[in-house]
Amino acid sequence: MSTLVDIRKLTRSFGGPAVLDGIDLSIAPGEFVALLGRSGSGKSTLLRVLSGLDTAPAERLEIPKRRSVVFQEPRLLPWKSVIQNAVLGVDHSNAKARAQQALTDVGLSHRTQAWPLTLSGGEAQRAALARALVREPELLLLDEPFAALDALTRLRMHDLVFDLWRKHNCAVLLVTHDVWEAVALADRILVLDNGRFSREIRVDLPHPRHRSDPQTAHIETELLKELGVELSHA
């Protein structure tokens, strides 16, 4: 299998114990990988290295140049319209047409001239997704992008991200605290603990996935146990 991301023996510390302790990571083109872990386990540190916002020594560090990040906060500039935010930093003659298409893809074709402060939380995250897609990334990095959304909007965003992944055929790395979110979306789930991967589970199940399915329920239970959560079914 070809690899889009190929990392070997990546280590990152901030003057104390290693936050990332010699980890290996491979992601195939078009693969959807979810990364789980307790707070402080190194998830965001790894994402920052992959995004190019941080550096760390490694024996091998192969990451595609075309990559985009969507953070927990939309990080839209309030003095620019939605479409102006979408093309921000894109040096391409066709940038505006790309942005218009990306905004259509995320369901915001009617809000291109809106100001960010007039958007709902879900709309703002859709705009952030569109901004990421304008760059036509080979690797899309999602850093808990739905954490601040209400439950219903979050479910709708799951469907949207899945549809966008299928349409754009980019690899995705989703950092999340939500175990069900990982099970519902990912091809493969990694658990990061004390700077190392403690568990890897492949989810070879068709979409859409349902929580009532015994197979998905089993995977969710196993991941929760790995994260130190024991469910009671009394």
C-alpha positions as MATLAB code, in Angstrom:
seq = 'MSTLVDIRKLTRSFGGPAVLDGIDLSIAPGEFVALLGRSGSGKSTLLRVLSGLDTAPAERLEIPKRRSVVFQEPRLLPWKSVIQNAVLGVDHSNAKARAQQALTDVGLSHRTQAWPLTLSGGEAQRAALARALVREPELLLLDEPFAALDALTRLRMHDLVFDLWRKHNCAVLLVTHDVWEAVALADRILVLDNGRFSREIRVDLPHPRHRSDPQTAHIETELLKELGVELSHA';
ca = [
       0.000    0.000    0.000;
       1.302    3.472   -0.891;
       1.706    6.017    1.882;
       0.904    9.708    1.950;
       2.215   10.297    5.474;
       5.233    8.297    6.619;
       6.723    9.120   10.018;
       9.331    7.096   11.893;
      10.667    7.666   15.405;
       9.142   11.100   15.903;
       9.952   12.629   19.279;
       8.839   15.933   20.756;
       9.528   17.287   24.212;
       9.287   20.682   25.851;
      12.099   20.409   28.355;
      10.567   17.539   30.338;
       9.295   14.034   29.551;
       8.658   13.421   25.845;
       5.168   14.425   24.709;
       5.678   12.255   21.622;
       8.036    9.383   22.317;
       9.494    7.892   19.143;
       6.182    7.239   17.381;
       5.639    5.747   13.922;
       2.671    6.781   11.783;
       1.602    5.941    8.240;
      -1.498    7.242    6.473;
      -2.503    6.015    3.020;
      -3.909    8.311    0.314;
      -7.632    8.753    0.888;
      -7.593    7.051    4.307;
      -9.674    8.422    7.201;
      -7.791    8.072   10.495;
      -9.123    9.137   13.902;
      -6.814    9.909   16.808;
      -8.097    9.458   20.361;
      -6.411   10.077   23.679;
      -6.774   11.644   27.074;
      -6.021   15.337   27.539;
      -2.271   15.860   27.465;
      -1.568   12.636   25.574;
       0.083   14.480   22.661;
      -2.745   14.548   20.093;
      -2.592   18.255   19.313;
       1.209   18.220   19.389;
       1.241   15.540   16.697;
      -1.272   17.484   14.618;
       0.814   20.639   14.890;
       3.853   18.742   13.586;
       1.837   17.315   10.698;
       0.454   20.756    9.852;
       3.903   22.374    9.861;
       3.087   24.624   12.823;
       5.705   22.836   14.931;
       8.888   20.898   14.249;
      10.253   17.742   15.841;
      13.166   15.387   15.167;
      12.396   12.112   13.419;
      14.235    9.419   11.466;
      11.703    9.947    8.678;
       9.131   12.702    8.251;
       7.285   12.549    4.939;
       4.211   14.805    4.841;
       2.471   16.110    1.705;
       2.886   19.805    0.929;
      -0.808   20.179    0.137;
      -2.403   20.006    3.563;
      -4.999   22.024    5.437;
      -6.091   22.342    9.063;
      -9.495   22.975   10.633;
      -9.313   23.883   14.322;
     -11.879   23.732   17.122;
     -12.506   27.464   16.631;
     -13.338   28.565   13.071;
     -10.725   31.360   13.240;
     -12.494   33.511   10.642;
     -11.446   37.136   10.265;
     -14.516   39.170   11.309;
     -13.759   42.082    8.961;
     -13.770   39.857    5.867;
     -16.772   38.217    4.212;
     -17.174   34.443    4.153;
     -15.789   34.120    0.628;
     -12.903   36.483    1.441;
     -12.043   34.257    4.401;
     -12.205   31.209    2.153;
      -9.582   32.542   -0.285;
      -7.332   34.007    2.416;
      -3.714   33.163    1.642;
      -4.537   31.249   -1.554;
      -2.312   32.394   -4.417;
      -4.139   30.940   -7.388;
      -5.772   32.611  -10.379;
      -8.847   30.447   -9.897;
      -9.088   30.964   -6.129;
     -12.487   32.678   -6.140;
     -14.079   29.964   -8.293;
     -12.585   27.298   -6.026;
     -13.965   29.114   -2.987;
     -17.418   29.394   -4.531;
     -17.428   25.651   -5.231;
     -16.126   24.802   -1.742;
     -18.803   26.970   -0.131;
     -21.418   25.234   -2.273;
     -20.029   21.865   -1.157;
     -20.492   22.779    2.507;
     -23.953   24.267    1.980;
     -23.020   27.952    2.240;
     -23.529   29.136   -1.337;
     -26.169   31.573   -0.023;
     -23.819   33.038    2.625;
     -20.757   33.953    0.558;
     -21.053   37.684    1.300;
     -22.090   37.291    4.937;
     -19.944   38.559    7.803;
     -18.588   35.874   10.163;
     -20.341   37.357   13.210;
     -23.705   36.699   11.565;
     -23.023   32.950   11.182;
     -24.211   30.245   13.546;
     -21.594   27.962   15.123;
     -22.275   25.259   12.552;
     -22.111   27.723    9.648;
     -18.812   29.129   10.911;
     -17.281   25.643   10.997;
     -18.635   24.977    7.508;
     -16.866   28.139    6.362;
     -13.656   26.917    7.999;
     -14.028   23.589    6.164;
     -14.548   25.416    2.876;
     -11.387   27.467    3.496;
      -9.481   24.218    4.004;
     -10.915   22.624    0.848;
     -10.046   25.614   -1.361;
      -6.430   24.528   -0.965;
      -7.306   21.130   -2.486;
      -5.400   19.275    0.235;
      -4.070   15.770   -0.033;
      -4.174   15.691    3.782;
      -6.975   17.314    5.796;
      -6.208   17.739    9.507;
      -9.190   18.202   11.830;
      -8.394   19.267   15.402;
     -11.604   18.624   17.386;
     -13.581   20.791   14.948;
     -17.008   19.867   16.358;
     -16.280   20.074   20.088;
     -18.021   23.428   20.607;
     -21.156   22.527   18.627;
     -24.475   21.333   19.988;
     -25.309   17.636   19.627;
     -27.622   17.957   16.619;
     -25.296   20.266   14.694;
     -22.434   17.918   15.487;
     -24.246   14.961   13.917;
     -24.952   17.021   10.802;
     -21.274   17.977   10.611;
     -20.332   14.296   10.798;
     -22.436   13.641    7.702;
     -20.954   16.673    5.962;
     -17.338   15.704    6.661;
     -18.001   12.160    5.492;
     -19.553   13.414    2.234;
     -16.695   15.880    1.658;
     -14.112   13.163    2.291;
     -15.752   10.912   -0.281;
     -16.049   13.729   -2.832;
     -12.553   15.205   -2.468;
     -10.768   11.891   -1.844;
      -8.213   13.382    0.527;
      -6.700   11.636    3.520;
      -8.114   12.815    6.847;
      -6.651   12.805   10.338;
      -9.342   13.640   12.899;
      -8.249   14.470   16.445;
     -11.179   13.968   18.808;
     -12.219   13.138   22.371;
     -15.478   11.662   21.111;
     -15.165    7.876   20.792;
     -18.401    7.472   18.842;
     -17.313   10.194   16.416;
     -14.187    8.158   15.680;
     -16.143    4.903   15.241;
     -18.775    6.543   13.036;
     -16.309    8.119   10.598;
     -12.884    6.487   10.525;
     -11.287    3.605    8.626;
      -8.719    3.280   11.394;
      -8.571    4.499   14.979;
      -5.387    5.158   16.948;
      -5.195    5.734   20.699;
      -2.348    7.906   21.920;
      -1.233    7.433   25.525;
       1.850    8.925   27.167;
       3.334    9.865   23.823;
       2.918    6.458   22.183;
       0.196    4.600   20.330;
      -1.337    2.112   22.746;
      -4.052    0.724   20.464;
      -4.940    0.541   16.779;
      -8.317   -0.641   15.517;
      -9.393   -0.955   11.896;
     -13.086   -0.321   11.341;
     -14.017   -2.416    8.299;
     -17.725   -1.662    8.461;
     -19.981   -0.033    5.848;
     -21.392    3.462    6.190;
     -23.619    4.764    7.636;
     -22.730    3.197   10.979;
     -25.238    2.908   13.779;
     -24.588    2.871   17.495;
     -27.103    0.050   17.960;
     -25.056   -2.283   15.743;
     -23.310   -4.902   17.957;
     -20.050   -4.526   15.984;
     -19.816   -0.768   16.397;
     -20.918   -1.070   20.030;
     -18.110   -3.557   20.664;
     -15.494   -1.277   19.087;
     -16.750    1.699   21.084;
     -16.604   -0.303   24.328;
     -13.063   -1.494   23.611;
     -11.888    2.055   22.919;
     -13.528    3.386   26.065;
     -11.750    0.699   28.099;
      -8.466    1.699   26.497;
      -9.163    5.276   27.599;
      -9.935    4.135   31.154;
     -13.732    4.301   30.949;
     -15.668    1.240   32.119;
     -19.340    1.129   31.164;
     -21.895   -0.201   33.619;
     -24.873   -2.099   32.193;
     -26.616   -2.873   35.466;
];
